[in-house]
Amino acid sequence: MSKSKNQIKTDLGFTLIEILVAMAIFLIVITTVLQIFMMSMSGTWRLFGRQNDLDTARFILESMSKEVRLSAIISNDSSGGKVQQLNITNAYGCSVSYVFGSSNITRAVTGGSGCTIVSAAPLNPNEVLIVNGGFYIQKPPGSFQPRVTMVMGVKNNAAKAAQQSEVDLQTTISSRAYVQ
């Protein structure tokens, strides 16, 4: 059996048009899948950055809260307005000062008998910035204990833009030290 010219031509394979259409469809599918993958990775990096912010902020707030809770609040401003500095006398009799700066919060031990003087040291690491931080000090009249509300924004200073995020936190602490 011999084949005719038309039969031989159809048996040779795909035409150029068929190959180009298949490649175009393949490229569209691959591009779509890659975009979906990149969007999910961007979301994952943003979550990692936010988790780092929250962990750092939680550590800072818990450390400060514990010390303030067991201290006498000696800051003079009792207007209830936002202040950048909180002065306390901690449970060991040391004078401690917390100060919100331009991008961090510092803790310094400024005096007290038997206390080691410590110059202002930042509580936050370099890759986490503290923004919009401050203290609201309430000293109610009478025998009520003073309260401090700490507010701060935490911003991740990561190199990748996808990891950058900002979180605002607030906590209120009542001093347990009874001072008349």
C-alpha positions in Angstrom: 0.0 0.0 0.0 1.4 3.2 -1.0 0.3 6.5 0.6 -0.8 9.5 -1.4 0.9 12.9 -1.0 -2.0 14.2 1.2 -1.7 11.3 3.6 2.1 11.7 3.9 1.7 15.4 4.7 -0.7 14.9 7.6 1.4 12.1 9.1 4.5 14.3 9.6 3.4 16.1 12.9 2.1 19.4 14.2 1.9 22.5 12.2 3.7 25.7 13.2 0.4 27.4 14.1 -0.6 24.5 16.4 2.8 24.7 18.2 2.5 28.5 18.6 -1.0 28.3 20.0 0.1 25.5 22.5 3.1 27.6 23.6 0.9 30.7 24.1 -1.6 28.8 26.2 1.3 27.3 28.2 2.9 30.7 28.8 -0.5 32.2 30.0 -1.0 29.3 32.4 2.6 29.5 33.8 2.4 33.3 34.2 -0.9 33.0 36.1 0.4 30.3 38.4 3.6 32.4 39.1 1.6 35.5 39.9 -0.6 33.6 42.3 2.6 32.1 43.9 4.2 35.5 44.2 1.1 37.0 45.8 1.0 34.2 48.4 4.7 34.6 49.2 4.2 38.3 49.6 1.4 37.7 52.1 3.6 35.1 53.9 6.5 37.6 54.2 4.1 40.3 55.5 2.8 37.9 58.1 6.3 37.1 59.2 7.1 40.8 59.6 3.9 41.4 61.5 4.6 38.4 63.8 8.0 39.9 64.5 6.5 43.2 65.3 4.0 41.7 67.7 6.6 39.5 69.5 8.8 42.5 70.0 6.0 44.8 71.2 4.6 42.1 73.5 8.1 41.6 75.1 8.6 45.4 75.6 5.1 45.9 77.0 5.3 42.9 79.3 8.7 44.0 80.6 7.6 47.5 81.3 4.3 46.4 82.7 5.9 44.1 85.2 8.2 46.8 86.5 5.6 49.6 86.5 3.1 47.4 88.3 5.5 46.8 91.1 6.7 50.4 91.3 5.7 53.8 92.6 4.9 56.2 89.8 6.7 59.4 90.5 6.1 61.3 87.2 4.7 64.7 88.0 2.3 65.1 85.1 -1.1 63.9 86.2 -3.1 65.9 83.6 -3.9 62.7 81.8 -2.3 64.0 78.6 0.2 62.1 76.5 3.8 62.4 77.8 7.0 60.9 76.4 8.7 60.1 79.7 7.7 57.9 82.7 9.6 58.1 86.0 9.1 55.4 88.6 10.8 54.1 91.7 10.9 50.3 91.2 10.6 47.6 93.9 14.3 47.8 94.6 14.3 51.5 95.3 15.9 52.4 92.0 14.8 55.5 90.1 14.0 54.3 86.6 13.0 56.4 83.5 11.3 55.2 80.4 11.5 57.6 77.4 9.9 57.3 74.0 12.3 58.7 71.4 12.0 59.3 67.7 12.2 55.6 66.8 12.8 53.7 70.0 12.0 53.4 73.7 14.8 53.6 76.2 15.1 52.5 79.9 17.6 54.2 82.2 18.4 53.7 85.9 19.1 57.2 87.2 19.6 56.7 90.9 18.7 55.0 94.2 20.7 53.5 97.0 22.5 50.3 96.0 21.4 50.7 92.4 23.7 50.5 89.5 23.3 53.5 87.3 22.5 52.5 83.7 22.5 55.0 80.9 19.6 55.0 78.5 19.5 51.8 76.5 16.9 51.0 73.8 14.5 48.2 74.5 13.7 47.5 70.9 16.0 46.0 68.3 17.2 48.0 65.3 14.9 46.3 62.8 11.8 47.3 64.8 10.9 51.0 65.2 8.7 52.4 67.8 6.4 55.2 66.5 3.7 57.3 68.1 4.7 56.1 71.6 3.7 57.7 74.8 2.3 57.4 78.3 -1.0 58.6 79.8 -0.6 59.0 83.5 -3.7 59.1 85.7 -3.4 59.9 89.4 -7.0 59.8 90.7 -7.7 61.8 93.9 -8.1 60.0 97.1 -6.7 56.5 97.9 -6.9 55.2 94.3 -3.7 53.9 92.8 -2.2 55.7 89.9 -2.5 54.2 86.4 -0.4 54.4 83.3 -1.6 53.7 79.8 1.2 52.9 77.4 0.5 53.3 73.7 2.9 52.6 70.9 3.0 51.8 67.2 5.5 49.2 66.2 6.9 49.3 62.6 9.1 46.7 61.1 12.2 48.2 59.4 12.8 45.1 57.2 14.8 45.4 54.0 12.1 43.7 52.0 9.1 46.0 51.4 6.8 42.9 51.6 7.9 42.3 55.2 7.1 45.8 56.4 4.1 46.3 58.6 2.9 48.5 61.4 0.9 47.5 64.5 -0.6 49.8 67.2 -0.8 48.5 70.8 -2.0 49.8 74.1 -2.1 48.6 77.7 -3.1 50.1 81.0 -1.2 49.2 84.2 -2.2 50.1 87.8 0.6 50.4 90.3 0.4 48.0 93.2 2.8 50.0 95.3 0.8 51.8 97.9 2.1 55.3 98.4 0.4 58.0 100.4 
